[in-house]
Amino acid sequence: MTRMLAAAKTAAFFFPLLAIAMLQPVMASTGGGLPWDTPLQTLQNDLTGPVATTVSVLALFAAGAALVFGEELGLFVRRALLLVVAIAFLVLGTNFLTALGLTGAVL
């Protein structure tokens, strides 16, 4: 029991020192973004670019036509088509709002 207490005291002493040692490089940085900012910005640019807009318009028309003119669609196919429509609306919605001048927060 005394060994466990001594180990706990040692850990309680070294943990704050380790935390401070790991915090120092973070405090020394001179700014910049988080490491995942660049890949997320690239993904956003890819999902809102002209190719994504064209694909989403085509997918929206194809899925809408299949839903309107498809007589005997199974439940899975109908849900898959509704998922395609929802994704197309998300991609087109971003471009539509940008065209209206509505963008996110600017810092």
DABELHU-V329355 format. One record per pair of residues at least 12 apart in sequence whose ideal C-beta (glycine too) atoms are under 10 Angstrom apart, sorted by the first residue. I is the first residue (numbers start at 1). J is the second residue. Records with the same first field share a line. If there is no record, write none. Layout:
I->J ; J
//
This chain:
44->94
47->87 ; 90 ; 91 ; 94 ; 95
48->91 ; 92 ; 94 ; 95 ; 98
49->91 ; 95
50->95
52->88 ; 91 ; 92 ; 94 ; 95
53->88 ; 91 ; 92 ; 94 ; 95 ; 96
55->87 ; 88 ; 91
56->84 ; 85 ; 87 ; 88 ; 89 ; 90 ; 91 ; 92 ; 93 ; 94 ; 95
57->88 ; 91 ; 92 ; 95
58->88
59->81 ; 84 ; 85 ; 87 ; 88 ; 91 ; 92
60->84 ; 85 ; 86 ; 87 ; 88 ; 89 ; 91 ; 92
61->88
62->81 ; 84 ; 85 ; 88
63->80 ; 81 ; 82 ; 83 ; 84 ; 85 ; 86 ; 87 ; 88
64->81 ; 84 ; 85 ; 88
65->81
66->78 ; 80 ; 81 ; 84 ; 85
67->81 ; 82 ; 84 ; 85
//
